[in-house]
């Protein structure tokens, strides 16, 4: 059985994970407040300069007159800087929000002969041709803890984790394989991994709050 990734489900899960991270919330809040304060204060400054005749007066060619150029320029500069800071902080927040499901790309999930094989690579940290290969025999699963809010499945048991360079049909294992006792997988697959496990008779403990991210 081949599982396919639902991009919409994966995006929805990432949004939920992001909202639960304090560092992300704080960074996003700072960025939004800087943008709001920067834009509002600069527009107020511009409006006051236009409405109050005595503001921003300048001598040009010996003539004392209203200077409209500087208020407009200052407004553009402040709004531009505020927007830039917001974009930078928002990007930082998205990086802080990256979790297992967003760091993993080029994912593939296959169930064959009651063996679940999950392959992926870590974005920005691995060669495009390399893969992490997690092998989960269903008969080695001791427990699966499912969180409905984040759609996460925490597998507990005895599994094999491998890192394979130049992964392919003729190269699907290496000498670096090691045993692991836990593996977290988010269920953004079709068909549902959770439903498939239940059909296979795997015991699932369901929880409401996810602590593995």
N, C-alpha and C positions, 0 to 999 in steps of 0.2 A: 504494500500500500504506500502510495506516494502522497505526502501532505503538501499542500500549496499555501504560500503565505498570502494572507489578506492584508494589503497595504493599509486599508482603512482601519482595520482592527489594530494593526501595529501602531499606527499614528495615534489612535485613541488611547491605547495603553500608555504610550510615552507621555501624553498630556497629563494623564492621571498621576504617573510617577513624578513628573516635574512639579506638579502642584504640592506634592507631599514633602519635597525637599526644602528645608528651611533656607539653605544657602541660595537656592534658586528664587524663592519668594522674596528674600531680602534684596538680592541683586536686581530683580525685575522691578521691585518697588522703588528702589533708588533711581533706576533709569527712568521710570515713568514720572517721578516727582521732578527730576532734573528737567525733563522735557516739558512738563506742564508749567513749572516755574519759569523756565527760560522763555517759552513762547508767550505766556501770559504777561510776564513783566516787560518783555520787549514791545509787545503790542500796546500795553498801557503807556509805556514811555513814548512810543510813536504818537499815540492819540493825544497825550498831554502836550507834546511838542506842537502838534497841529492846532490844538484848541487854545493854548496859552500863547499869546502874541510875544510875550517877553522872553520866552524860552528859545534857546539855540539861535541867538542873534549873532551875526558875524559881520565884520567889515570887509567888503569886497570892492576894490577899486576906490577906496575912500568913502564908500557909501555903506551906512549901517542898515542891514536888512536881515530878514528872516532867512536862516539857513535850513533848507529842507533836505539837503543832500545827506548831511551827517546822520540825522535821526533815522532815515531810511536805511543807510548803510549799516549803522549800529544794530538796527533791528534784524537785518538780514544776517549779520555776523553772529549775533546771539542765538537766533533761531537755528542757524546752520550748525553752530558748535553744540547746542543742546541736542539737536537731532543726531549728530555724530556720536556724542557721548551715549545717548540712548541706544543707538545701534550697537555700539561696542559692548555695552553692558548686557544688552539682550543676547548678543552672540556668546558672551561669557556665561550667561545664565543657561543657554542651551547646551553649552559644553559641560557645565556643572550637572545639568539634568541628564546627561548621557548615562544610561544604565545598561544592564546586560543586553536588553533587546535592541538598543540603538547602537551600541558598539559593535554588535554582530551584524555582518553583512554576508552576502553570498551564501545564505543559509539553505540547507536541504534537510528534510526529515523523512525518513523511510522506515516502515515497519515491515520486516521480512522474516518469516519463520520465528515469530515471537521475539525478535531482536530489534530494538529501536536504535537506529543509527542517526545521529544528529551531527551534521557538519556545518562549519561556519568559519569565518575569519574575522579577526578584530580590525576594525577600520583604523587606518593610519599606523598600525603597529605590525602589520604582517604583509608578506609578499602576496600579490593578487593570486598567485598560483598555489599558495600554501593553504592548508586547512587544519582547523582543530576538529578532531573526530572523537565524538563521544558515543560509546557503545553501551547500551542499556538492555541487557537481557531481561525480559519480563519476569522470569523466575528468580532473578536476583534482587528484585525490588522488595524492600521491606515495608516501605510506607511512601505514600504520596500525599503531600499537604497542598491543598488547592485554596487559593485566595480568589474569591469571586470578583472583588473590586479591581484587582490588577490582572486578573486572569493568569496568575502565576502558578506553576506546578513545581514544587520542590520535591525532587526524587531523593529518597534515602535508600541506601543498599550498597551493593558492591558493583561498581561499574569500571569501565576502562576509558581513560582519557589519553588521546594521542595527538601529536603534532606532526603533520606530514608535509614535507616539502614537495612541490610539484605534484600535488594530489591529482590522481586520475584513475581510470579503470585498471591500469597496470601498476599503479603505485598508490595503494590505499592504506598502508600501514608502515610503521617505522620501528626502530629499536628504542624509541623514547617513551613507549606506552607505559602508563602507570595506573594503579588502582586509585579510584576516588570513592568517597562514600556519600557525596551529595552532588546534585546537579539541578540548577534552576532553569526552567524553560517556560517562556511565556506562550500562552495558547492563542496565538493569532493565526492559527492554521485552519485550513479547510481540507478534509473534514476536521472537526474538532478533536484535538488530541485527548481532551478530557473525556469526551463521549467514547472515543475508541478504547481508552484504558478501562472504562467502566464495562464496556462490552466484553473485554478480555477478562473480566473478573478481578481487576486490581482494586484493592481497597483504597478509597480516597477519603482523606480527612479534610473537610471543608471548613475554612475560616473566613472571617470578615475583614481582618486587617492584615496587610502584607508587610512583613518586616525584612524581606529579602529583596533588595533592589540595588 
